Amino acid sequence: MLAFIIRRLIGAVPVLVAVSIFVFAFVHLLPGDPARLVAGPEASAADVAAMRTEMGLDGSLVSQYLHYAGQTLRGELGRSSKTRQPVASEIGVRFMPTLWLTVTAMVWAVALGLVMGVVSGVRRGQWVDRLSMVLAISGISTPGFLLGLLLIQMFSVWLGWLPTGGYGTWQHFVLPSFTLGTAVAAVLARFVRSSYIEVAGEDYVRTARAKGVPEQTVVWTHTLRNALIPVITATGLQFGFLLGGAIVVETVFAWPGLGRLLIDSVSYRDYPVIQAEIMLFSTEFLLINLIVDLLYAAVNPEIRLK
Amino acid sequence: MSTQVRTPLGEFWRRFKRKRLPLAAGVVLAVMVLAALLAPWIAPFDPAAPDYDNVLAGPSWLHWAGTDVFGRDILSRIIWGGRVSLSVGFISVFLGGFAGVVLGIVSGFFGGWADTAVMRLCDVLLAFPGILLAIAVVAVLGPGIDNVIYAIAVFSMPVFARLVRGSTLGLKQTVYVQAARSIGVSRYKLMLVHILPGTLPVVIVYISLRVGTSILTAASLSFIGLGAQPPSPEWGAMLSDARSYLGVADHLIWFPGATILLTVLAFNVLGDGLRDALDQKLRT
């Protein structure tokens, strides 16, 4: 297992390097002086000159990249060209709100997705199955921003139960995390259902039934346990996608998180923040994928030994 | 009397049309595409013409879906916006699909380092959620609907590349391709004439599955302000405008929202139906 972990960790390095080259390159690919772009539109000539030295722009492209990579590894991400604050602190403030939003969304989405998927799988073809599959495809087809607006309209404007946006109390969490989790719950419900149905058709399930194992044991032990193995991977991947979905949901609910920061910096062309955010998001995805692989390997020895 | 020959396509169609829901979804989409194409003739108003006497008016006999903050007719904007939203969905998936098919065939046919390079690229692209990849591309190219198309094409590409590579590997071993190769057919002709047509059914099904996702992503990007810019009546952009009038003019959400939902739902249902019909064909 340790060898597998080490192998996977090493495997993630080239991807991170590729992403960092992309992030480094894109400021250089844009028309105009990279130092001017990074320093921001309001920077003085002296600031731009200082930035040029800071970015090491006088050296070759390779040495510039190494310089950039070294700084990033040390956590020196530069200053936002909009607020002049260090990028690291800008991101630090917004990290926890996004993390909490995704975690709460994930928790209820996994719970609901599992229940819906298993019930659908067990009661395949019955009304319960049809209903939850109609709900699931509707959930997949509803854009997050639309669902968010509809929920605000219902629960904030009409009923007045919950705030329309912002961050602070638990009431602020309800609508955003419900909005964010819906698509995930829907995807998982469909996935769990088909995984369950696939396993339910296996020979060993039929054998178990044939030899008189009680139906409950067939469902729980023989079918469900095996059906849930691929669900681990699907869930992990969905977690990564939640971080992407959070960008939209944070915009709808004025959530002070990383997603909103990214959108604001793209609109403002705040390149130091954009660079840092893309790097951070990529690292998070790789990390999540890695954890998923490890979990998967933990429950399925076949993968480990390959 | 001769017995009727069942072609694979006929078989596929026979299985597909048995399901009523996907068929209905196809009809809904056909109506939407038609409405978008005929926008200049069927839209009751000019989508950009303001009417300051009729600002934020609810649905009425004159304005079926009401008017927005400039008094523009929302129904007309939805019909015209269909041109933007639907064409963004189709063009981006076709671009991504085209690139993916080319890369997939080449990497499946030649194998070796080309294959490794293409598949690693796909792995990296697929490791990131589409919307983030799209935002990264828009961050580089700048906001705007054209750049959104490229962005979506970029994240659609790997799906097709993997799919087509898989079928190319299978087709490469078929007797007719081996036969063609043995009589000295050139490699390009092999790929273009003998392998490409075999990969197309799956590609077409996945195009229909991806268009819904693309429309959804494009609408999301427009909603957060990175896609279609005002005064474009793109559906996501319309909802972004609506956000400021929550509680004042609900109809600004209901109509464009229902349109997006219906369109994406129809594409997903149609795609699911097509995939099921095709899967059965592959199994038998």
Boltz contact constraints between the chains, C-beta under 6 A:
constraints:
  - contact:
      token1: [A, 15]
      token2: [B, 124]
      max_distance: 6.0
  - contact:
      token1: [A, 26]
      token2: [B, 140]
      max_distance: 6.0
  - contact:
      token1: [A, 137]
      token2: [B, 268]
      max_distance: 6.0
  - contact:
      token1: [A, 141]
      token2: [B, 264]
      max_distance: 6.0
  - contact:
      token1: [A, 141]
      token2: [B, 265]
      max_distance: 6.0
  - contact:
      token1: [A, 141]
      token2: [B, 268]
      max_distance: 6.0
  - contact:
      token1: [A, 142]
      token2: [B, 261]
      max_distance: 6.0
  - contact:
      token1: [A, 143]
      token2: [B, 216]
      max_distance: 6.0
  - contact:
      token1: [A, 143]
      token2: [B, 219]
      max_distance: 6.0
  - contact:
      token1: [A, 143]
      token2: [B, 220]
      max_distance: 6.0
  - contact:
      token1: [A, 145]
      token2: [B, 223]
      max_distance: 6.0
  - contact:
      token1: [A, 146]
      token2: [B, 257]
      max_distance: 6.0
  - contact:
      token1: [A, 149]
      token2: [B, 253]
      max_distance: 6.0
  - contact:
      token1: [A, 152]
      token2: [B, 246]
      max_distance: 6.0
  - contact:
      token1: [A, 157]
      token2: [B, 246]
      max_distance: 6.0
  - contact:
      token1: [A, 157]
      token2: [B, 247]
      max_distance: 6.0
  - contact:
      token1: [A, 240]
      token2: [B, 129]
      max_distance: 6.0
  - contact:
      token1: [A, 241]
      token2: [B, 129]
      max_distance: 6.0
  - contact:
      token1: [A, 244]
      token2: [B, 129]
      max_distance: 6.0
  - contact:
      token1: [A, 244]
      token2: [B, 131]
      max_distance: 6.0
  - contact:
      token1: [A, 244]
      token2: [B, 132]
      max_distance: 6.0
  - contact:
      token1: [A, 248]
      token2: [B, 220]
      max_distance: 6.0
  - contact:
      token1: [A, 251]
      token2: [B, 224]
      max_distance: 6.0
  - contact:
      token1: [A, 263]
      token2: [B, 224]
      max_distance: 6.0
  - contact:
      token1: [A, 266]
      token2: [B, 139]
      max_distance: 6.0
  - contact:
      token1: [A, 274]
      token2: [B, 139]
      max_distance: 6.0
  - contact:
      token1: [A, 278]
      token2: [B, 136]
      max_distance: 6.0
  - contact:
      token1: [A, 281]
      token2: [B, 132]
      max_distance: 6.0
  - contact:
      token1: [A, 285]
      token2: [B, 127]
      max_distance: 6.0
  - contact:
      token1: [A, 285]
      token2: [B, 128]
      max_distance: 6.0
